[in-house]
Amino acid sequence: MRAPGPVACGPTPAARFRFTGMDRALTTQRLFAVPRALIGMIHVGALPGTPAARKSLDEIIATAVAEARMYRDHGYNAVMIENMHDRPYVNGDVGAEIVAAMTAVGREVRRDSGLPLGVQVLAGANRQALAVALASGASFIRAEGFVFAHVADEGLIESCAADLLRFRRQIGAEQIAVFADIKKKHSAHAITADVGLADTAHAAEFFLVDGVIVTGTATGRPTDPHEVSAVAAEVGIPVLVGSGVTPENLAAYAAADGIIVGSYIKQDGLWSNPLDPVRLAAMTRAFRALPAPQAV
């Protein structure tokens, strides 16, 4: 039974930790072999059948592999593939061609780079992301709409936790972590305006998510450091920063267990541009200068 209260999002913090049985430091170490992870985004080229598709799958894979090598050579701890060039995004039910293409990309990226791999399939195609992750040897997925609901560019995104974790069990993919966005960027949260960010994180933890991701309002927009610290103080699972990180503001996110970077490290700081080696190196230096994570 859930504890009564004005917002019934789960039990007390101590009970939540016992219920999930998760240790954020051990989870981060298990997935990334480091106490805090720097994760580089690979924005996979427009895939077959999407409006902007121009290149062959072999060309798309070659570009993704080259970017993964650059991340590895600059000391990043993991990479994540995302079909961000597939605009406009399908709400949830992406086609088999996208799943097949992302799997092909993921397998080659994982095989060539040797880095832990994450998968996100836009928009909110979390079952498909899990399937891609299992087939490509990935370690985690990034999920949208894990708890509650919000209105995104693609329309209404509803809670998927119950379905997603049952699907993970059914396909034997329980070794793959699910990291969920809370109060996701590019979205309106008016329908949950009375549920705070920490309460949303509590609900995700209660529903057995493996980690939560805090973002700014849009791609490249800075995440509020105070929100990251507040969420990290309230949950017993890893907390990741999902947007707007630069070498200049990175120190403000020392409470996070993972840093996902994508826009700053591209040429001119634009997500759709190629990687910039100078920016990659600057981010690595700033990340290595962070103090060691503190136990909570």
C-alpha positions in Angstrom: 0.0 0.0 0.0 1.2 3.5 -0.8 1.6 5.9 2.1 -1.2 8.5 2.2 -0.4 12.1 1.5 -1.2 15.1 -0.7 0.7 13.5 -3.6 0.6 9.7 -3.5 3.7 9.0 -5.4 5.3 6.3 -3.2 6.5 5.6 0.3 9.0 7.5 2.4 12.6 7.9 1.0 13.9 5.1 3.2 11.1 2.8 2.2 11.6 3.7 -1.4 15.2 2.7 -1.3 14.4 -0.6 0.4 11.7 -1.3 -2.1 13.8 -0.7 -5.2 16.9 -2.4 -3.6 19.1 -0.1 -5.7 22.4 1.6 -4.8 23.0 4.5 -7.2 26.8 4.2 -7.0 26.8 0.4 -7.6 24.4 0.8 -10.5 26.5 3.5 -12.2 29.7 1.4 -11.6 28.0 -1.8 -13.0 26.9 -0.1 -16.2 29.8 2.2 -16.9 32.7 0.8 -14.8 33.2 4.3 -13.4 31.5 6.2 -10.5 30.3 9.0 -12.8 29.8 8.6 -16.5 30.3 11.0 -19.5 28.0 9.8 -22.2 28.3 11.1 -25.8 25.3 11.3 -28.1 25.4 9.9 -31.6 22.5 11.5 -33.6 22.1 8.7 -36.2 21.5 10.0 -39.7 18.0 10.0 -41.1 16.9 6.4 -41.4 15.2 4.7 -44.4 11.6 5.8 -45.0 11.9 9.1 -43.1 11.5 12.5 -44.8 15.2 13.5 -44.6 16.6 10.2 -45.6 19.3 10.6 -48.2 22.2 8.2 -47.4 22.4 4.4 -47.5 22.4 2.5 -44.3 26.0 1.6 -44.8 26.9 5.3 -44.9 24.8 6.0 -41.8 26.6 3.2 -39.9 30.0 4.3 -41.0 29.4 7.8 -39.7 28.0 6.5 -36.4 31.0 4.2 -35.9 33.4 7.1 -36.7 31.8 9.2 -34.0 31.9 6.4 -31.5 35.6 6.1 -32.1 36.1 9.8 -31.5 34.2 9.6 -28.2 36.2 6.6 -27.1 39.5 8.2 -28.1 38.6 11.3 -26.1 37.9 9.3 -22.9 34.1 9.2 -22.9 32.7 6.4 -20.8 29.7 5.5 -23.0 27.8 6.4 -26.1 24.1 6.6 -26.9 22.4 6.3 -30.4 19.3 8.3 -31.1 17.3 8.7 -34.4 17.1 12.4 -34.0 17.3 13.1 -37.7 14.0 11.2 -38.3 11.9 14.3 -38.0 8.9 14.6 -37.8 8.8 11.9 -35.2 6.2 9.1 -35.0 4.4 8.9 -31.6 5.4 5.6 -30.2 4.8 3.0 -32.9 7.8 3.4 -35.2 8.1 0.9 -38.1 10.1 -2.3 -38.3 12.5 -0.5 -40.7 13.6 1.9 -37.9 14.0 -0.9 -35.4 16.1 -2.9 -37.9 18.2 0.1 -38.9 18.9 1.1 -35.3 19.9 -2.4 -34.5 22.3 -2.5 -37.3 23.8 0.8 -36.2 24.0 -0.2 -32.6 25.7 -3.6 -33.2 28.5 -2.0 -35.2 28.9 0.9 -32.8 29.1 -1.5 -29.9 31.4 -3.9 -31.7 33.8 -1.3 -33.0 34.0 1.1 -30.0 33.7 -1.4 -27.1 32.0 1.3 -25.1 28.8 0.7 -23.1 25.9 1.6 -25.4 22.6 3.3 -24.9 19.6 3.5 -27.2 16.7 6.0 -27.6 14.1 5.6 -30.3 12.0 8.7 -30.9 9.4 9.4 -30.0 8.5 7.4 -26.9 9.2 4.1 -28.8 10.5 2.5 -25.6 9.6 -1.1 -26.4 11.4 -0.7 -29.7 14.4 0.8 -27.9 14.6 -2.2 -25.6 14.4 -4.6 -28.6 17.2 -2.7 -30.3 19.2 -2.7 -27.1 18.9 -6.4 -26.6 19.8 -7.3 -30.2 22.8 -4.9 -30.3 24.3 -5.6 -26.9 23.4 -2.3 -25.4 23.5 -1.6 -21.6 20.7 0.9 -21.2 17.8 2.8 -22.9 16.5 6.3 -22.5 12.7 6.2 -22.1 10.1 8.9 -22.5 6.8 9.0 -20.6 7.8 6.4 -18.0 5.4 7.9 -15.4 2.5 10.4 -15.6 1.8 11.9 -19.0 2.8 15.0 -21.0 2.1 16.7 -24.3 5.0 16.7 -26.7 5.6 17.8 -30.3 4.2 14.4 -31.3 1.1 14.6 -29.2 0.1 13.0 -25.9 2.8 10.7 -24.4 1.4 8.5 -21.6 2.9 6.4 -18.9 4.6 3.2 -20.1 6.2 1.8 -17.0 4.0 -1.2 -16.5 4.0 -2.3 -20.1 7.8 -1.6 -20.6 9.1 -3.4 -17.6 6.8 -6.4 -18.3 8.1 -6.4 -21.9 11.7 -6.3 -20.6 11.0 -9.4 -18.4 9.3 -11.2 -21.3 12.2 -10.8 -23.7 14.9 -11.6 -21.1 16.4 -8.1 -21.2 16.5 -7.4 -17.4 20.2 -6.6 -17.6 19.4 -3.5 -19.7 18.8 -0.5 -17.5 15.9 1.9 -18.2 16.8 5.6 -17.6 13.7 7.8 -17.8 13.2 11.4 -18.6 11.2 13.3 -16.0 9.4 16.5 -17.0 10.9 15.9 -20.4 12.2 18.7 -22.7 10.3 19.7 -25.8 7.1 19.1 -23.8 4.2 20.8 -22.0 3.6 19.6 -18.4 0.5 21.6 -17.6 -1.5 18.5 -16.9 1.0 17.5 -14.1 1.7 21.1 -13.0 0.7 20.1 -9.4 3.4 17.3 -9.4 6.9 18.6 -8.7 10.0 17.3 -10.3 11.1 15.4 -7.2 7.7 13.8 -6.9 7.9 12.7 -10.5 11.3 11.2 -9.7 9.9 9.5 -6.7 7.1 8.0 -8.8 9.6 6.7 -11.4 11.7 5.2 -8.6 8.6 3.6 -7.0 7.8 2.1 -10.5 11.2 0.5 -10.6 13.1 2.7 -13.1 16.9 2.3 -13.0 17.7 6.0 -13.2 16.2 9.3 -14.0 17.2 12.1 -16.4 16.7 15.8 -15.7 16.8 18.2 -18.7 16.3 21.7 -19.7 13.3 22.8 -21.8 14.8 21.9 -25.2 17.9 20.3 -26.9 20.9 22.3 -25.9 19.1 24.3 -23.3 20.9 24.2 -19.9 19.4 21.9 -17.2 18.8 23.7 -13.9 21.6 22.6 -11.5 19.4 23.1 -8.5 16.8 20.7 -9.9 19.6 18.1 -10.5 20.8 18.5 -6.9 17.3 18.3 -5.5 16.4 15.2 -7.3 19.8 13.5 -6.5 19.1 14.2 -2.8 15.7 12.6 -2.9 16.1 9.3 -4.8 18.3 6.3 -4.4 18.9 5.7 -8.1 21.3 7.3 -10.6 20.5 10.9 -11.7 21.7 12.0 -15.2 21.8 15.4 -16.8 20.2 15.3 -20.2 20.8 18.7 -22.0 22.7 21.9 -22.1 26.0 20.8 -20.5 29.1 22.8 -21.4 32.6 22.8 -20.0 31.8 26.2 -18.4 28.7 24.9 -16.5 29.7 21.3 -15.9 30.9 21.8 -12.4 27.4 22.9 -11.4 26.2 19.3 -12.1 28.6 17.6 -9.7 25.6 15.9 -7.9 24.8 13.9 -11.1 25.8 10.3 -11.7 25.9 10.7 -15.5 26.3 13.6 -18.0 24.8 13.2 -21.4 26.3 15.6 -24.0 25.3 16.2 -27.5 25.0 19.8 -28.7 28.0 21.5 -27.3 30.5 19.0 -28.7 29.3 19.4 -32.3 30.7 22.1 -34.6 29.3 25.5 -33.6 27.4 23.8 -30.8 24.6 22.6 -33.1 23.4 19.1 -32.6 23.0 18.3 -36.3 26.6 19.2 -37.1 29.6 16.8 -37.1 31.6 16.3 -33.9 34.2 18.9 -33.1 37.5 17.4 -31.7 38.4 20.6 -29.9 35.0 20.7 -28.1 35.2 17.0 -27.3 38.6 17.5 -25.6 37.4 20.6 -23.7 34.4 18.6 -22.3 36.7 15.7 -21.3 39.0 18.1 -19.4 36.2 19.7 -17.6 34.7 16.3 -16.7 37.9 15.0 -15.3 38.3 18.1 -13.1 35.0 17.3 -11.3 35.3 16.3 -7.7 34.6 12.6 -7.0 30.9 11.8 -6.5 29.6 12.0 -2.9 27.7 9.2 -1.4 24.1 10.0 -0.6 
